[in-house]
Amino acid sequence: MLEQYGHGGDLLTAQRLYGRDAGEFLDFSSNMNPLGPPQAVLSAVAAFGADIARYPDPASRLLTKRLVERHGIVEANVLIGNGAAELIDLAVRVLRPAAAAIPAPSFAEYGDAVRKVGGTVVPVPLRADNGFDVDETAIRHVLSKHGKPSLWFFGSPNNPTGRLCDPQLVRRLVEEGHMVVLDEAFIDFLPDADRLSLIRFACETPRLIVLRSMTKLYAVPGIRLGYAAGHPDMIAAMRDLQVPWSVNSLAQAIGEAVLGDRAFVERTTAWLQAERPYLAGRLSRLGLRVIPGSANYILFELPAETGMTAADLQRSMGRRGVLIRDASHFAGLSAGYCRVAVKLRADNDRLAETLEACLGGPQPGEPVYIDAPDTFDLPRPARTLMIQGTASDVGKSILTTALCRIFAQDGLRTAPFKSQNMSLNSYVTWDGKEIGVAQGMQADACGTPAVTDMNPILLKPTGHMASQVVVHGVPLRDYDARSYREQYLSEAEPIVQEALARLRQCYDVVVLEGAGSPAEVNLKDRDIVNMRMAGWAGAPVLLVADIDRGGVFASIVGTMDILEPHERERVAGFIINKFRGDAKLLTPGIEWLEKRTGKPVLGVIPHLDALGLEDEDSLSLDGRRRSAAPMTPEKHGGAEDEIAVSGQKLDIAVIRLPRISNFTDFDPLHYERDVSVRYVTDADSLGKPDAVMLPGSKNTAEDMRFLRDSGMAAAVDRYVCGGGVAVGLCGGYEMMGRLLLDPDGIESGHAETAGFGWFPFRVRFERKKRTVRVNGTAALPGWSGRLPVIGYEIHMGRIIHDEPSIQPFTLQEAVIGSTEPPAPYPEGVSSADGRLWGTFMHGALHNDDFRRSWLNGLRETKGWPPLPASLRFRERREAAFDRLAEHVRRHLDVPRIRAIAGLEDKL
């Protein structure tokens, strides 16, 4: 039999019994959530590597704190266990019941645990004609026949019936002095789980223990994770019997991660409310007697006319590749009972078709007609809308950001998506993964945490026509352009499709962004980011053109002419971007364009100066960066207003490396009233700035060699030796040491490259990239106190200190779901006078108080008075999102775009 170990999901036994590979079976014998695991689980698993060499927390403290917050109880009320099975065993070992009343049918582990401690199982017979409900009649029957048992065991929902246990009945038993263990392993599948659960009641009384499983809802049975809630005395007694390190580190990390994903729970409950009735209806129309229930599984009985037992049906189904549970092994059920999980629509249809074939209906492959109307629809995946452009740099990223903010403001759960992005600037997600800065910015505009599904493939140029390929936040390898196209793009297709599919299960609308132009005829056959992606997503396309560069109508008509007919059909309208002047002058051209193409112009967006949001491409440094406007005077007061009159401006020179990356580190400096930022490309233009900034680099050794060959390194070194101030961030920090060591060719072909030698350390490049969010404190020498800082690290270099150095930063990793911070570590380097300092932490200058303290130190050397930290950059960024949304909403036909995307019913 399939259940030789007492449970479903035994694929190895199925393989032996039915002669198929384990992966060929469609498994309805175990009750896992078909929507899972959620992205939070996958991210936690991907981030787990470093923890495998550490002992798990023996008390599961971080997970306990998350559960306490979730249920509004205290830590003494919760015990984390290695699955519900361990907690059942612990509860019984604490209570040691002489007799335990257990409904029949019920989960077999209850009775097994009781018998292990020498107790007797008293069956509570449940009646089929009563829907297998646990009611007062069944309770009184036990009391009258057997007297008061030492313990009652109930499942709510019951396994295998799916019936809920009346919470008022349980309360009455407890109040009458009975001891109860209530198994709520499947209750989280129900939309009113919080109302039905007795967790809080259990915490108030020593006579009730509630058990929960976390593996079923989140589809992670392989890790084993559950928890018990109850009175502190009962929980303490169970904890005393639990073996040390019962719950492993990965299980704890996954538990911490998923508890923050309420959207996944909401999707699950919505799916089950639609799909359970649908499957029950299909089974009923096959003549099967379906037991009404609420859980994510269905119990049914074969009619006697079939002449089949559940074991017969199980064998017949198994040979056809579908596994079901023979429920006749549950106490109290006869030979005709079977249990099946509820899965996704296509799988449920296959189950019904296979059942019909086994019961004498049409064979597999023949049409199955359902005469009853299907009134139960699955929750529809998120609507999609795609922004493509006639060329690069026409404003696709900013317009995608604007639509993300607009939809979010309108109450829609919104997510961005770009299947493949090439970017020098990175964003680190909450779980320590690397994506393009544009998708991180767009997620921030949506007000949702960024995940790698929003940018599953990131290309980071390394030079020489090659890029590092980052897949779901983790570096894969370097490819040159031809090898990437010929060797990897076919593998990338399912990666990006699956990422989008997961996003569409979590949100109301996903706004996709294309890359370059969809009319690149030399790239279309393997496209994964423009029109083929739009087809996979079923997304209408808005085509954006930049009028500022001229030829806007030619660029639109030319693009449309190159597109295939089915691609032209997908284009729903045009957006003309970056317009300067009187829009009325465009009217004749717009009318001509609409008549020529049969497509509407949905808006003409005027150019918006000094927006202050992140750029992806270093080309922006050649123009827009140098013209970034400071904050308006009315945002400041007092001393700042005097700056404009006195001309007190700090001259900050950023070295413009050929492979510069994460130059967004310097964004806040552009908006400080007393700062002038310039990007220096040659030694002659360095001059005598107040500070030199060495930025991040995608290839530190190559850029260091460029600086030496161009004479820039000598100029910067003379400046520093003459008393100048220098700051190194990430790659720039690495350059400040003695040597760059790359014997394995991780970043370059140079095994050894000399750095500036300002500090006694070497850098060794390693294969594993460190990507992590961090927080902590910092203080440069001479500061009066430490200041809080947050940021992120992205680097493959490891610092090897040859001599002790001043390390001004004390940081700690921002761990998933952490409520107790991990151990802090010293980071960065500083000279004794604070003139020179460096750090791996990107975003250091985004910390307003830290940035202002450093700038005031520069001011002090010039004899200028200090200024208050009046620029709040992160608040300014949020205001920039709103300003952008307001501007675009004013000039774009947003209601028509909502209709194009099919969003009318979502508002």
N, C-alpha and C positions, 0 to 999 in steps of 0.2 A: 504494500500500500504506500501511497505517497507520504502519508503522515507518520512514518515510522519513528520519528523523533517527537511526535506530538504537536507539530506546528506546520503551517503552510510555508511556502517560499523555498522549499528544498529542491533546488534545481539539479543538484547532483543526483539525487534519487530519481528525479524525473528523467534525467538523461539516461540512467541505467534502465528504467522501466520501459521507456517509450522509444529509445533508439534515436534520439535527436540530440544535437549539440545544445548545451544549456542556453546559449544565447538565442536560440530559435523559438523559445517558448514565450507565449503571451501569458503572464502569470496573474491570474485572478484569485490565487489561493492565499495571498497575503495582502494586508490592507494598508498599503502605503499611499501617500498623497501623490497622484500622478503629475501634479504641477511642480513638484519639487525635484531635487533640492533647490532652494532659492539661491540667488546670487550671493547672499551673505554667507552661506555655507561654503560655496566654491571659493570665495575670497579668503575665508578663514583657513581653509585647507591649503591654499596657495601660500599663505603667509606663515604656515606652521613650521617650516623647515628648521629654523634656528632653535625651536623649543624641544626638538626631539631628544636633545642631549641633556635636558634638564628634567628634574623630578616634577611631577604635577603638584599643584597645591593640594595638600592632603585634606583641606577643609573646603575646597572649591569656593573660596571667599568671594571672588568677583562675580561668579555666576549666582551665588546666593544673594548678593546685594541686588543684582538685576531682578531676581524673582521677588525679592522683598518689595522693590519698587513697583513691579508689575501687579502684585496682589494687595498691596497696602497692608502688609503684615510686618513682623520683625524677624530678625535673623534666627532667633531661637525657635521659630516656628517651622524652619525649613531644613530638610536633609536631602542633599543631592546623592543620587545612587547610580549604580551601573545598570541602568534600565529598570523598568517597573518590576521585573522578575526578582531582582535583588531586594527591592523594597518590600515586596510581598513576603519574601523569606524573612527579612529582618523584623517586620511587624509581627509575624506569627511567632518567631523565636522570642520576642519580648513578651507577648501575651500568653504563649504556651496554653492554648485553649484545650480543655478536656473534650469539648464538643463544639464544632463550628457549623452553623447553619449556612448552607450555600445553595442558592437557587440552581435548579436543574432545568435547562442547560446553563452552564457558565464556563468561564475560562478555567481550564483544567489545572493551571498552576495553583489556584486557591486550595483545592483539595490536596494536591501533592505536598504543598508546604505544611498543611495541617497534619497530614499523616507522618511527615518526617519528624515531628516533635512528639509523636505518640498520640495525637488527638484523633477523635472520631468525626467523620463527616456526616452531618444530618442533612439530607436533601430537602430542599424547599421546592416541591413539585410545581412547575408552571404549566398552565393549560394552553394548548394550541387554540381552543375555542375562545380564549380570552386574550389572544395575541401575545401569549407568554409574558403578560404583565406580572410584576411583583406587586400584589395588592394585600389588603388587610386579611382577606380570606386565607391566602397562602401563609401569612404570618401567624394567624391564630391557629391554623391547622398544626403548625410546628409546635407552638406553645402548648396546645392541648394534648398533643401526642407524645412530645419529648421533653416538655418542661423548658425552662429558660436555658438557652445555649450559652456557652462562654463567649461566643463571638458570632457576629453576623458578617458575611461577605457579600457585597453587592457590586455589580458593574453598572455604570451609568455613562454612556450606553452599555447595555449588556453585550457581551461577546459569547455567542454568535447571533443573538436575535436582533441587535440594534435598537432595542427598546430602552428608553430612559427609565430610571428609577425615580419615583416620586420623592422629591426632596423633603416634602412635609412628612412623609411616612418615616424617612430616616431620622428627621428631627424628633418625631414622637418616640421612636425607639430609644434614642439617646437620652431624651428627657425622662424616660421611664427606667433608666438605669442600665440599658443594654450597651455592650461594646460593639462598635461597628467599624469595619474597614471598607471604605468606598473607593472603588477603582474608577477614576475619571480619565482613563487613558485616551479615549476618543472624543471627549467632550469639546475639545478645541475646534473640531470640525463644524460645530453648530454656531449660528450667528448670535444666539443669546447665551453663550457659554458662561459669561460672568454672572448672569442672573441665576442660572441653573446650578452652578457650582456651590459646593458647601465648604470651600477652603477656609473662608473666614470663620465660619461657625466652628470648624474643626480646631482652629487655633484657640478657641475660647473654652473648650471642654476636653478633659482627658479621655473621653469615651468615644472619640471619633478620629480616625486617621484617614486622610484623603491622599490617594496616589495618583500621580500624573506621569505620562510618558511624553518625551519630546521627540522621539524618533519617528513616530507615525505621521504627525502633522507635517514635519519638515522633511520626510522621506530620507532619513539617515539611519536605518536600522543597523548598519554595520558598526556604528560607534557605541551603541548602548548608552542611553542617557534618560534619566527620569528623576522625579523628586517626590518627597513625601511632605505633607503639610499637616501640622497638628499642634497639640498642646506642648509647651517646652519640655515638660516632664517625659512625655512619650517620645519626642524627637531625641532627647538626650539619651534615653534608654536604647533606642535604635542605633544611635551613633556609637555607643559603647560596644556594640556587637559588630560593627562594620569593620571590614579588614582595611588596613592602611592603603592609601593611594587607590581606592576603589575606582575612582573616576579619572581616566587618563587626561592628559593635557589637551589633546585635540578635541575630545568630547566637551571639555570645559570651554574651550575657545569657540566652538560651534554654538554651544548653548548661549554664550554671551552675545554672539553676533546675531542670532536669529531673533532674540527677544526684542530687538529694536525694529524688526521688520513687520509692522502691523499691516502694511499694505498687502503682504503675502497672505496673511491670515484672512483679510477681507476678501481677497480674490478666491481663496479656497472655499470659504463659506458660500460665496455667491455661486461658484461652480457647483458645489454639492447640492444647493437648493434647486438648481436647474437640472442637473444630470441624474440625480437619484430617481426622481419621478419618471424621467425619460426611460431609464433602464428598467425600472420596475414595470412600466407599461409594456415594454417589449417582452419581458419575461411572462407577464400575465397573458399576453396575447398568444403565447405559445402553449397555454393551458397549464402553466405552472402556478402553484398556490404561493403567492408572495406574502411574506409576513411584513406588515407595516412596521416601519422603524425610522430612525433619524440618523444613523451612523453612515460612514462611508463604505458600507458593505450591506449586502442583502441576503437574507435567509429565505430559501424557498423549498417547497416540497414537491417531489415528482408525483403526478397523479398515478393511481394504481393501474390505470389502463395502459400505461407505457410498458408495464412488466419489467421495468428496470429499477435497480437500486442505485443509490448514490455512488457506490463503488463501481457499478457497471458504467454509469455515465462518466465518472471520472476517468476510467480507462479509455473510453471511446473518445472523449475530448482530448486527453493527453496524446493519443496517437495522431490527432489532428493538430497538435501544437498549442493547445489551450489548456491551462491548468486551472482546476477549480478545487474547492475544499469539500471533502466528504465529511459533512457535519454529523453523520450518524455516530461518530466517535464521541461527540459531546453527550454527557449523561442526560437522559430525559428525551432524546430525539430518536426517532425511528429510522429505519434503513433508507428512507426516501429523501432525507433532508440534505441539502447542499448549501454552501455559502460562497458568494462571489463578491469580489471587491468592485467598487464603482470606479471606473477609469474615464479616460477622455472619450469623446463621442465615437471616433473611428474604431477604437478598441472595443467599446461597448457594442457597436454594431457587429463587429466580427464575432464577439461572444455569442450574440443572439443568433447570428447566421450558423455558427458551428453547433450551437444547441439544437437548432431546428433540423440540421442535417442528422445529428445523432438521434433525434427523437422521431425520425422518419419523414422529415420534410425534404425540401429540395437540397441537392448536394451543394457543397461549396462552389461558388462561381456562378450559380444560377441566381436570378434576381429574387429578392425577398420583398414582398409587398405588405405594407402595413396599412390596414384599412382605417385605423383611428388617426386623427390629425395629430401632428407633433406640435404640441403647445409649449414644450419646454426647450428653450434655446440656451446654449452655453453663453456666458458673458462674452460679448464680442471683443476681440483683441483691440488694442488702441488704434484709433484712426491714425493715418500717416499723411504727412505733407512734406514735400521735398523742395529745397532751394538749390537750383543749379545756376550757373553763370555762363555768359558768353566767353569769358576768359578768366584767368587768375586775377585776384586783387580787384574784383568788381564790387566787393562788399558782401559776399555770401555769408561769411562768419558773423558779421555784425547784424545783418538782417535776420539770420537764424536766431541770434541772441535776442533781438527785439521781439520776434514772434514768440519765442519761449517765454519772455517776460510778460507779454500781452496775454497769452493764454493762461499763464499762471495767475495773473491779476484777475482774470475772468473766472477763476475758481476751478480750472482744469488741472488735473495732475499731468504735468508735462515733462517730457524728457528729450534731450538732444541725441542725435546719433550721426556719426560719421564713420563709415566702415573702415576707411583707410585715410590716415592723415600724415602728411609730411610736415614736421615742425621742429624747429631748433629749441623751442621753449616747451617745457614739460609741466605737468600738473600732477601732484601726487594725491591719489584718492585716499579716502578715510582708512582703507585697509592696506595702505602702503604700496600701491601699484602706480605705474606711470602711464599717463595718457596725454594727448595733446592739450595744450593750454586752452585752446578755443573751446573744446568740449567741457573742460573743467569750468571755464568761465560761464558757458551756457547752462551747465547744471546749477551753478550758483544763481544765475538769473532765474532759473525755474524754482529755486528754493528747495532743491532735492540733492541728496548726497551723490557725488560723482562716483560711477563705477566703470569698470573696464568695458562693460557691454556697450557703453556710449561711444567708445573708440577702440574697438577690439584690435586693430592693427595700427601701430605708430611707426613711422619711418623717421629716423633721426640721421640726417646727413653727416657723414664722417669725412667727406672730401674724396677726391679722385673718383667721382661718379659712383660712390658707394654709400650705403646707409646701413645703420644698425636697425634690424627689424625687431620690434617689440610687440609681442603677441599677448593680449590680455595682461598687459602691465609688466611682463617679464621678457628680458632680452632673449631672442632666439639665436641670431647670428648676424653677421654682416653679409650683405649681398651687393654685387654691382647691379646696375639697372637691368641689364639683359638677363642675368641669372635669376633675378627676382621674378621677372616677367615670365621666363620660360620654365623655371623650376618650382616656383612657390605659389603663384597666383591661383592655380587650380586647387591647391590645398587650402587657400584662404577663403574660397567661396563658402564652404559650409560653416566656417568659423564666423564669418560676418552674418550669414543668414540666421544661425542659431542665436547669436548675440541679440539681433533685432527681435527675434521671436520672443526671447525672454523679456526684453523691455516692454514689448506690446502686451504682455500679460500683467504688467505692473502699473501701467499708466493709461490715461484717457486719450492722450495724443502724443505721438513721437514726431518731432520735427527733424527731418534728415537734411544733411548738408552734403552737396556734391563737391567735386574737386576739379580745378581747372575748367575745362569746357567739355560738354558731352559730344562735341563735334570733332574731337581728335580722331580722325579716321584710322590713324596708325595704331591706336590703342583700344579701339572699341571691341575687338573680338574677345579680349580678356578683361574687359572692364568690370570692376567690382565696386565702383564708387559713384557712378552716374546713372545712365539710363537702365542698365541691367539691374542695378540696385533698386531703382525706382520700381521696376517690374516685379522683383522679388517681394518688395514691400507693398505692392499695390497702391503706390503713392502718386497722386497728382503732382505735377511739377510746376513751380513758378520759376521762370527764367529771368535772371537779373542781368542788366547791362549797365555799364558805367559811361554816362554821358560826358564825364569830365575829361576822358581821354579822347573824345571825338568819335565820329562815325557810329553813333549808337544805333541808328536804324539799319545800317548796313550789317552791323554785328549781329543784330537779332535776326534779320532776314537770312543772312548767310548761314547762321547756325541752324535755323529751321529748315533751310534748303538741304543741308547736309544730313540731317536726321532721317532715319528710316520712317516710312509712313506711320507705323505703330508707335514710334517714339514721338512723332509730332502730335499724334492723338493724345498722348499723355500730358503734353504741355497745356496747362489750364489758363495761363496768362503770363503777362510780362510785368516786370518792375523796372523802371528807369531810376537809377541811383546816382547820387552825388551831383544833383542839378544845381547850377548857380544862375540866378536871374529870374525873369518873369516866366512862370510856367505857362501862361497864356500863349506865349510865342511858340510853344511846342504843339499847340492844338492841331494845326494842319498836318504835322508829321504823325501825330498819334492817330488821327483819323485815317491817314493813308496806311499806316501800319496795321491797324485793326481790319481795314478792308482787305489788305493784301494777304494777311495770314488767317483771318477769321478768328483771331484770339483777342481778348480784351487786354488793355493796359490797366493794371489794377492800382497803379499809383506812380507818382513821380516824387521821389524822396529828395528834398533839398540837402545839400552838403551840410554836415553838422561838425562844427569845429571843436577841437579840444575835448573830445568825449572822455578820454582818460581810461579806456579799457585796454586789455592786454593785446599785444600784437604777436603773431606767430612767426613772422618772417623777418629776417635781419634787413631785408630791403627797406623796411619801414624806418630804419635808423638813418637812411640817407635823406629823408625828407620830413615826415611827420614828427619824428622824435625831437628833432631840433627845434621845431616850432610849437611844441606842446605848451599850452598856456598855463600860467600859474593859477592858483585859486583866485577868485574875484576878491577885491579889497574888502567888500562888505562882510566877507566870511571871517576877517581878522579885525583886529582893533589895536589902537595904541601904537606900540613900537613898530608893528608891521607897516602901518601907514607911513611912518617916518622913513622906512627903507626906500620906498619909491623916490623920495626926495633926496635922501643922502647918497643913494647909489651903493649901499652896502650889499654887495652880492658876493657870495662865496663861489669861486671858480672850481668846479669839479670836472676833472678830465677822465673820461672812461676810455680805456684803450680798446679800440675797435679791432678785435681779433678776427682773422678770416673765418674761423669756425666758432664764433661767439654763440653761446647758448644761454638760455634763461636770463636774457638781458632785461626781463621784466623786474629783476631785482632792483633796478634803478628807477622804476616808475615813480615812487613817492618823491624822489628828489626833484622831479620836474614840476611838482606842485607846491614846493616850498618857496615862500616869497623871497627868501634871502639866498637862493641858490640859482646858479646858472650852470646847466649841464651841457657839456660838449663831448662829441665822440672823436677821438684822435686817431688818425690813420697813418701818420708818419712822424718821424722824430722831429722834423723842423717845426711842426705845429704844436708840439707839447707845451712849450713855454714854461711858465712857473705857476702852475695851478696851486690852489690851496689844498687839494688832495688828488691823488691818482687812484683810480679804481681799476683793478684787474678782474675782469668778469669771468664767468664760467666758459668752458670750452668743450666742444664735442671731441676734440683731439688735443689734449693738453701738450703732449710732446711736440707735435707738428707746429702748434701755435707758438710754443716757446722757441723753437728753432726759427720760425718766421721772425719773431721779435729780434733774435740775434742777427739774422741775415740782413734784416732791414735797417739795423742800427737803432731800432726803437728800444731794445733791451738796454743798450749802453746809455741812451738818453734817460730812461727811467731810473737806471742805477745811479747815474750822476745826480739826478734830482733827489733821490732818497739819501745818498751819502751827504748831500748838502743840507740835510735837515728836513726834507720833504715828508709828507704824510702819504702812506700807501695802504690800501685795503684790498685784500684778495678774497673773492667769494668762489668757493668750490674749485674749479680748475685754476682760477687766479690764486687761490690759497695754496694749491699744490705747487705752483710756480715759485712761491716764496721760499721753498726749501732748497736743499743742496742738490738732490738728484731725483730724477723721474726714472723709475726702473720698470721696464716692460719686457722681461725676458721671454714671455709667452706670446708676445705680439697681440695683446688684448686690444690696445687702442692704436698702435702704430707699428711700423717695422723697425723702430729704433729700440734696442735693448736698454740703452742708457742715454739720458739727456740731462745736461746740466741745467739746474734752475738758477734763480737769482742768488741763492745762498744767504739770504738774510736771516734765516732761522736754521738751527741744527736738527733738521729732520730730512728723511728720505720718503719718497712715495712709491709704493709697490702696487701696480695695477693687477687686479684679480678678476677672475671670470664672473664671479657673482656680483651683480650690481646691488648696492644698498639703496633701497627706496623706502623711506619711512617718514611719517610726520613726527615732529618733535616739539617739546615745550620745555621751558625751564627758566633760568635767570642768567643775567650777564652783567658784567661790570668791567670796564677798562681801567687800567691803573690810574689812580688819582680821583676816581669817582667816589662820591660819598656813600653810595649804597648800590645794591644790586637791583636790576630792573627785570620784570617779567618779559619773556620773549616766546614766540611761537614761530614755527616754520617747517621746513621739510628738507630732507637730504636725498640727493640723487648722485651717486658717484660709484666708480669702480676702483678708485684709489684708496689705499690704506696707508695711514701715516705711521712711520717708524721713527720715534724720537730717539736721536743719538745722545741727547743731553736733556735734562729737565728744562721745561719752558713754562712760562706763564700761560695758563689756559683760561681765558676770560669767561667762557661759557660753561654752564652746568646744565646739561640737557637730560631728558629722558624720553623714551619712545612713547608715542601715543598709541597704546595697545587697544585692539578691538574691544569695545564694551568695558574698558577699564574704569573702575571707580577707585582703585588703589594703584597709584603710579608704580611702575617698575623702578629698579635701582637707577639712580642718576649716574651720569658719567661726565668727566671733564672733557671739554671739546674746544677746538680752535687754538690760536696762538696769539701772543701779543708781546711787543717789546716792553721793556721796563717803563718807558715814558709814554706808552700808548700811541706813539706815532704810527707804528706798523701793527696791523692785526689782520687775521684771516680766519675764516670759518667755512666748514662744509654746509652750514645751514643757509639754504636759500630763504629769502623772505626776511632776513635780519633787519633790513631797512624799512620793512613794512610795519615794524613795531614802533609806534609813534613816539613813545617816551625815550626808547633807546636811540632812535634816529635823531631826535632833537638834542639829546644829551651829547651825542657825538658832534653834531653840527655846532652846538654851543662851545664845545672844546676848540673847534676851529676858529670860531668867532673870538674866543678869548685870546688866542695867539695873535690876532690882528688888533687887539685892544677894543673890540666891539662888545657891547653889552649882550648878555644872554637873552634869548627869546623864549616865550612859553610854547609848549607843545600844542599849538592851536589847530594844526592840521590833523584830522582823524581820517587816515587814508581809507580804512575799510568802510567807514560810514560814507565817505565820499564815493566809493565804488558802488555801494548800494544806491546812492542817489543818482549815479551815472546810469545804472540800469533803468531807473524810473524815468530819467530824462530821455534816454533813448526810446523807451517804449512810448512815451507821450509824443515825441517827435514823429515816430513812424506811424502811430495810430492816427495822428492828425492828417497824414498825407497818403495813407494806404486805405483801400476799401476792405477793412477788416471784416465786416459782416459778410461780404461776398466770399472772402477767403475762408471763413468758417464754413460757409455752405459748400465750397469746393472740397473742403476736407471732410465733409459729412459730420460736422460738429454741432449742428443745430440742437439735437436732442440731448447734448451734453451740458447745455447751459440753462 
